[in-house]
Amino acid sequence: MTHHVILGAGPAGVIAAETIRKHAPHDTITLIGDEPEPCYSRMAIPYLLMGDIDERGTYLRKSPTHFKDLDINVVVAIVNAVQAATKTIVLTNGESIRFDTLLVATGSHPVHPPIPGIDSAGVHTCWTLADARAIMALAKPGARVLQLGAGFIGCIIMEALSSRGVTLSVVEMGDRMVPRMMGPTAGGMIRDWVDAKGVEVFTGTRVESIEAGTPLNVRLSNGRVMQADLVISAAGVRPAIGFMKDSGVTCLLGVLTDEHLQTNVPGIFAAGDCAEAFDKVAGKAVVSAIQPNAAEQARVAALNMVAFARGQALRAELKGVTQINVLDTLGLISTSFGDWQGVVGGEHVELTDLAQGRHLSLQFKDDVLIGCNSVGWTEHVGVMRGLVEGQVKLGDWKDTLMNDPTQLMQAYLASAQAQGSWSGAQDERRR
């Protein structure tokens, strides 16, 4: 009997397990997660903090017998090592599990900054349901909360905390908010918006130390010492692949995969936030930690796991991964698509209206839009994504956009229609 083992019980792992079961009704499937709760979505945790849902609302599948009904064996355990040569998983409890195919879908884990006192009581990450419970116990109305980090995840957490009526301060090492997603103008506009909403933001600032106690005393690099009832560490995440060391599988930032999501070891695949997959816009392998990419990678990997187990050619292919981020920061919508920083030899145009809180930045390589940023510009988000993902050749419309970036819809309709790929624009017009 073929045994498919999936490491990671998040969205990628769950979708992969269900896809395998659909196409291989009689194979054995083992899904290994390292948390005691039912499979859930981390992206739902902010809504839990806001009080919009309860813990059950974070669960990926609502029926308590869902996996049993599908004959998927769910195991709660921590993986210590993967041994590709012997097709064996070693758990921290000493048990070993043999596999015929393996999917690594363990996602990310929070970065632990080397700050004295970061392990003090009252300092938490915001990554698990256990974290959420601890935060809700401390983030009461009026509580003083200090957050480390104002990246994409940090901004989502910030919005959830703000909704709880706390007094919130945010410290960001970068010179602007969301520095890995937004250029200086866009990041500065987001900071000004957040500041106007009553959230104190320190950019270009580090937390130097945290002194344990009630309250916590937090020393900043700007010389200030702040008291906090709760400190949230949102300093970024990294692929959770430490157990892959010495596995025989090639890992860079993430687990390196090909267009079939297969690694350098036949029969071993990766998907989701821990996978390094090819980005057709950037022209290189990247880790793209967003759930839509994780879902598609899981589907492709699962189909190829079934094919591999049957001795068939791997036919399912990932069409590509692009960097797609849409962020709602206390009501201000911002976007970042593709190579928003541009490339050497490319062209760039910006349009900024500070009075209206609107900013648009377009990056071109030849006549193709390869990346963009926007703030407060919500009319054509779908068109921007379509142009970047579709690598649509704009021809003379590129020069039109260089003179007037607001002509995005017209450029998309004319160029994409001519290339037979304009359904996205039709959808946009129907809204």
N, C-alpha and C positions, 0 to 999 in steps of 0.2 A: 504493500500500500504506500503510495507517494505521500510524503510528509512535507507540507509547506509550513515554515515557521516565520512569523512576523514579529519583529521587535518594535514595540511602540504601539500603544493603544489609543492614540489620538486620531484625528480625522483621516490621515493617510493610512494608518494601520487598519482602521475599521473598514474603510472603502476597499482596500486591497483584499481583506478577508472575505468581504461580501462578494466581490467580483470573482475571486477564485471559486467560491462556493457555487456561484451561478454557472460557471463554465466547467467545473470539475465536481459534480455532485457527490462523488464517492471518495474523494481524496481526504486525507487527514489535515486539519488546519489547527495550528496552535498560535494564539495571539498573546504575547507577553507584554504586560504593562507593569510599571513600577509604583503605581499608586493604588490604594485600597478602594477608591471610589469607582463607581461604574464609569465606563469610557465617557469622557466629557470634552468640551471645547474650551480651550484657554481664552479664545476670543470672546467668550460669553461672560468671563469673570467681571469685566467692568459693569455689565448690566446687572450682575448680582450685587455689586457694591452700590449701584444706584438704587437698588430695591425694585427694579423693573421685573426681575424674575427671582425665583428661589433656586436652591441648588439643583433641584430636579430639572429646572429650565436649562441648565448647562449640559445636561446629558445628551450625547449624540443620538442615542436611540432610547425611546421612552419605555418600551416594554421591558420589564425585568427579565423576561425569558427570551429576549431577542436572539442572543448568541446560542443559547441552548437549542432553540428552535431550528437554527441553521446548522447545528452540530459543529459549532466552532468552539474549541476549547480555550477558555480565557484563563491565563495564569498570572497571578500577581507575584512578581519576583524581580530581582535586580540582576542584570547581566554583568558578569565579571570579564568575560573574554569570548571572542569568536575565533575558532580555529578552522580556517578555510580548508586546510589540507585534509583534515579528518571529518569535515562537515559536522562540526560539533559546536554547540553553545555551552559555555560553562557559567553557571549561576553562582552568586555569592554564597549561597547555602551549601555549595559543593556539588550540587546535582548537575548532570550533563544531559543535554538534549540533542539527539541526532536530527539532521534535516536533509531533505533532498533539494529543496530550494529555500532560499532565505531572503527576506526583505528587511532591510534596516530602515526603520521609519521612526526613529527615537526623538526626532524634533530637536529643539534647542534647550539650553538651560541658561539661567541668568549669569552674567559676568559678575564675579565677586571682586570688587575693587579693593586694592591693598591699603585700606584706611584703618589706622588704629581705632579700635572700638567698634568696627563694623559688625562684630558678632554680639554686641550688647543686646540685652533684653529691650524690646521696643523698636528694634530695627528689623525690617522685614522686606523681602522681595514681594512682588505681586505676580506670581506665576502659577500657583497651585490653588486648589480649593482650600487646603489647609492655610495657605497664606491669606486668602480672602477672609476666612473666619477670624484670624488674628487681627487683621486690619479693621474689620467691622467692629470688633470689641473695643478698639482704641479710637477710631475715627468718629467720635461723637460730635454733635454740633458744638462749635466753639473750640474744639481741640486744636492745638498747634501742631501742624504737620509740615515736615520738611521733606522734599523729594529730591533725590539725586538723579539727574538726567532729564532732558527735555527732547529726546528723540521721538520717533514715531510711537513706540510703545509707551514711552513716558507721557506723551500728550494724551493718549487714550486714558491712562491711569489718572492723570491730572484732572480730566473732565469728570471721571467717576468720583474722585475725592471731593472736588468742588461741589458736586451735587449733594454731598453729605453735610454741608454747612460748616466745614472746618475752616480754620485760618491757615491758608496754604502758601508756602514759599517753595520755589523751585530753583535748584542750582544746576547750571549747565557749563561744562568745561569749554564747549565750543563758543565761537564768537556770536552765535545766533541760535535760535531754537530750530530744532529738526535739521541739524547741520549736514546729515548724510542724505537728506532728501530735498533740501531747499537751498537755493542760492542766498547771498547776503540780503538782497532786497526783500525776498519772500520771507525769509526767516525773521528779519527785523519787523516786518509787518505783523507777523503772528505774535511776536513778543509784545508789540504795542497793543494789540487787541487783547491779549491775555491780561496785561497790566491794567488796562481800562476796565476789565471785568473783576478786578480786585485780587488777582493772584500776583504776588511779588516774585519777580524773576531776576536772578543774577546770572548773566552770561559771562563767559570768560573767567569763570570762578570755579575753584575746586573745594571740596570738603577735605580739610586737612586732618581732622580728628573728631571722634565722637566720645564724649565722656559719659560713662554709664551713670544712671541714676534716674530719679523721677523729679523733675523732668530731665531729659537728656540735654547735655550742653554740646553744641555742634560748632566747631571752629572752622571758619571759612578762610580762604586764601586772601580775601579782601580785608581781613583784619576783624571782621565781625564775629561775635560769638552769639549764637542763637539758641534759645531754649525750645525744645520740641517734646510733645507728648508721644509722637510717633515719627519715625524716619522711614521713608520708603526708598529702597535702592532699586532704581530703574536705569542702571548704567549700561544697558544693552544685553544682548544674548549671543551665544555661540552654539554651533552644532554640538549636540550631546553624543559624541562619538569616542570618548576616552577609552572605552572597552574594545575599540577596534585596533588599538596599538598591537603590533606584532601579529595581526590577523592574517597577513598576506594580501589584504585588500588595500588598494591605493587610496589614500586619503590626503587631501590638501586642506583647505578650510573645511570642506565637507567631504562626504564619500563621493569620489569621482565616478561619474556614470557616462554611458554612451547614449545614443538616441533611443535605445530600448530600455533605458534605466538600468542596464546591467553594468556591473563593475568589471574590473580586469579579471575577476575570477568567475568563470561560467557558472551560472546557477545562483549567484549572489547578486541581489539588486538593492537599490536604495531609492527612497522617495520622500518628499516633504522637506522640512526645514533643515534636515541633516544631509540632504543630497546636493551635490554640485552638478548641475545640469546645464546644457548648452543654451545660451541666450543668443538668439539669432540677430538681435539688434546690436548688442555689444560685440558679437563675434567671438565670444569666449564662454567658458564654463563659469557659472555663478551659483551662489546660494541665494535663492529667492524665497524668503520666508513669508509667503502669503498663502492663505488657505486655498484659493482657487487653483494655484499652481500645484499645491500638495495633492489636491483631489485628482487632478488630471495625471500627475506623475504616478499616483497609486494605481489608477485604472490601467495605465499602460504597463507598469511593472507587473501587475497581477496577471494580465493576459499573457505576458511573456513568461512568467513563472509556470503557468499551465502548459504553454507550448514547449518550454524547456523540459518539463517533466515527461512530456510525451515524445520527446526526441524530434520535435518539429522545429522548423525555422522560426526565428523571432520576427514577427511581422508587425506588431504594434509599435508605432514610433511616436515619440514626443515631438510635436511640431515646433517646439521652441518654448523658451521661458523669457518673459519680459518683466522688467521691474515696473510694477503697477502699484501706486499708493494713492488712496483718496482718504483724506484726514479731515475730521470734523473736530475743531478745537474751540470749544465753548461757543459753537454756532458759526464759526468762520470755516468755510470749506476751502481746502487747498489740495492740489494734486501734484504728483510727480510721476512722469512716465519715461521709461527708457533711459538714454544717456543724457540726463538733464544738465550735466556739466559741459557737454559738447566734446568735440575731438579736435586734435591738431589739424589745422587746415580747413576746418568747418566754418560755417557762418552762423551768426547769432543776432537775434533781434529781441528787444524788450519794449513793453508798453506798461507804464505804471501810472495809476491815478490814485494818489494817496488819499485825496479827499473822499473818494468813493470806496476806498479799501479794496482796489482791484489791481492785479498785477498779472502779466502774461509774459513768459519767456520761452522762445522757440529756438531750438538748436538744429542746424541742418548739416548734412554731409552730402555734397553735390546737390541734387534736387529732392532729397529724401529727408523728411522730418524724423530725426533720430531720438529726440528727447524734448521734454517741455516741463515747465513749472507753471502753476497758476495759483492765484490767491483771490478768493471772492469772485471767481469767474466760472460760473457753473453752467452757462448755456450750452457749451460745446465739449463737455468732458468726454462724452462718447466718441466724438469726432477726433479729438486729440489722441485718444487711445487707439482708435482705428487706424489713423495715419501712421502712428509709431509702430504698432504691432504688424500692420499690413505692409510696412516698408513701401508705401505707395509712392511711385515716381510722380512728382508734381509738375515737372516741365516748367513752363513759363509761370505757373502759379506760385512757384517758389519766390520769384522776384516780386509778385504781387503781395505775398505774405511778408516779405522783408520790408515792404513799404507800409503795409497795413495788416498787422497780425490778426485783426478781428475778422478777416475774410476766411476763416478756417472752414466754415460750413460750405461756402461756395467752392473753395479749393477741393474739399473732399468730394463733393458731388461730381464736379467736373472730372477730376483725376481718377477717382476710384471707379466711377461708372465706366470710364473709358477702358479701365483694366478689368472690368467684370467682377468687381468686389465691393459693391456699394450698398449691400443690404443693411449694414450698420447705420449708414446715413439715413436710409429710409426709416429705420427704427427711431432714430433721433428726431426726425421730422414729425413722427406720430405722437411724440410726447407732448 
